[in-house]
Amino acid sequence: MKNKIVLSHLDEDGSAVMVDVSDKEVTSRIATAAGRVTMQPHTMQLIKEGGLKKGDVVSVARLAGIFGAKHTPQLIPLCHPLTLQNIEIELDLDNSDCAINIKATCKVMGQTGVEMEALTAVSVAALTIYDMCKAVDRTMELTNIHLVAKSGGKSPDFNINEN
């Protein structure tokens, strides 16, 4: 007989439910996610020169990523609201590939992980870059949004570079 996969967000009837974390230990939890926005060379040049009508793309995308992480439970229906202790958003302009690499790290002392907050931060930062630049480049691509690392809690630590 095959092993039955148990999804933690479903009850015995198959209905969606929030996972009960009340018995979990409070631990330090950290998650890092990454993603990338590729664009035309002209768009990258405008971002570097501050030549877009909507303003400083990098600064606004960083703030949007922080905002996204903080509001993850309002966007993802079964996410627990967390009091995040720190959110770091890094945006690196890769001139050779005409891309912006985004990395978000979220930290919390809590009973559940912060993977969704880190992934949401990257996604919202990428969407903000697209929104601010779409008037000059509708060919931009938001790619490779993924979990890079997580630690804390009962599950084993994860680091994509070690797996």
C-alpha positions in Angstrom: 0.0 0.0 0.0 1.3 3.5 -0.9 2.1 6.0 1.9 -0.8 8.4 2.2 0.2 12.1 1.9 -1.2 14.2 4.7 -1.6 17.9 3.9 -1.6 20.0 7.1 -4.1 22.5 5.7 -6.8 20.0 5.2 -9.0 18.3 7.8 -10.2 14.7 7.7 -13.1 15.8 5.4 -10.8 17.5 3.0 -11.8 21.0 4.0 -9.3 23.8 4.1 -8.3 24.7 7.7 -5.6 26.8 9.4 -3.0 24.6 11.1 -3.1 24.7 14.9 0.3 25.8 16.1 -0.7 26.5 19.7 1.3 23.5 21.0 4.4 24.3 19.0 7.5 25.7 20.7 8.4 29.4 20.1 11.8 29.4 18.3 13.8 31.7 16.2 12.8 31.2 12.6 14.5 32.6 9.5 13.6 32.2 5.8 15.3 33.6 2.7 13.7 33.7 -0.7 14.9 35.0 -4.1 13.7 35.9 -7.5 14.6 37.9 -10.6 13.1 40.4 -13.0 14.6 40.5 -16.5 14.2 43.4 -18.8 15.4 45.2 -21.9 18.8 47.0 -21.8 17.0 50.4 -22.2 14.8 49.7 -19.1 17.9 48.8 -17.0 19.6 52.0 -18.1 16.5 54.1 -17.1 16.4 52.4 -13.7 20.1 53.1 -13.1 19.8 56.7 -14.2 16.5 57.3 -12.3 14.8 58.2 -15.5 11.4 56.6 -14.9 8.4 58.8 -14.3 7.3 56.8 -11.3 10.5 57.4 -9.4 13.3 55.4 -7.8 12.4 51.8 -8.7 14.9 50.1 -6.3 13.8 52.1 -3.2 10.1 51.7 -3.9 10.5 47.9 -4.7 12.4 47.5 -1.4 9.6 49.2 0.6 7.0 47.2 -1.3 8.7 44.0 -0.4 8.7 44.9 3.3 5.1 45.8 3.0 4.3 42.5 1.3 6.0 40.5 3.9 4.1 42.3 6.7 0.8 41.7 4.9 1.2 38.1 3.9 -1.7 36.8 6.1 -4.1 39.2 4.2 -3.0 37.7 0.9 -2.5 34.0 1.6 -5.7 32.7 3.2 -4.3 30.2 5.7 -1.1 32.0 6.7 -0.8 32.8 10.4 -0.3 36.5 11.3 3.2 36.9 12.6 5.0 39.7 14.4 8.1 39.9 12.2 11.3 41.0 14.0 13.2 41.8 10.8 12.8 42.0 7.0 15.7 42.5 4.8 15.2 43.1 1.0 18.2 43.2 -1.3 18.0 44.3 -4.9 21.0 43.8 -7.0 21.2 45.3 -10.5 22.8 42.7 -12.9 23.8 44.9 -15.8 25.3 42.0 -17.9 22.0 40.1 -17.9 19.7 43.2 -17.7 18.0 41.9 -14.6 17.3 42.8 -11.0 18.0 40.0 -8.5 15.8 40.2 -5.4 16.5 38.5 -2.1 14.3 38.7 1.0 15.1 37.4 4.5 12.4 37.4 7.2 13.0 36.7 10.9 10.5 35.9 13.7 10.4 34.4 17.2 7.3 32.3 16.8 5.5 29.0 16.5 5.5 28.8 12.7 7.9 29.6 9.9 8.3 32.7 7.7 8.8 31.1 4.3 5.6 32.6 3.0 6.5 36.0 4.2 9.9 35.8 2.4 8.4 34.5 -0.8 5.7 37.2 -0.7 8.3 39.9 -0.1 10.2 38.8 -3.3 7.0 38.5 -5.3 5.7 42.0 -4.3 9.0 43.6 -4.9 9.2 42.0 -8.4 5.6 43.1 -9.2 6.5 46.6 -8.1 9.4 46.7 -10.5 7.1 45.5 -13.3 4.5 48.1 -12.4 7.0 51.0 -12.3 8.6 50.0 -15.6 5.7 48.6 -17.7 5.2 51.9 -19.6 8.6 51.4 -21.2 9.0 47.6 -21.2 6.1 45.1 -21.3 8.5 42.3 -22.0 9.9 42.1 -18.5 9.8 38.6 -16.9 9.4 37.8 -13.2 11.3 34.5 -12.8 12.7 31.9 -10.5 10.9 33.0 -7.3 11.9 30.3 -4.8 12.9 29.5 -1.2 16.6 29.7 -0.7 16.9 28.7 3.0 15.0 28.3 6.2 15.9 27.5 9.8 14.1 27.1 13.1 11.2 25.0 14.3 10.8 21.2 14.3 11.5 20.7 10.6 15.1 20.3 9.5 16.9 23.3 8.2 16.9 23.8 4.5 19.4 25.5 2.3 19.1 25.1 -1.5 22.9 25.3 -1.8 23.3 22.2 0.4 20.5 20.1 -1.2 
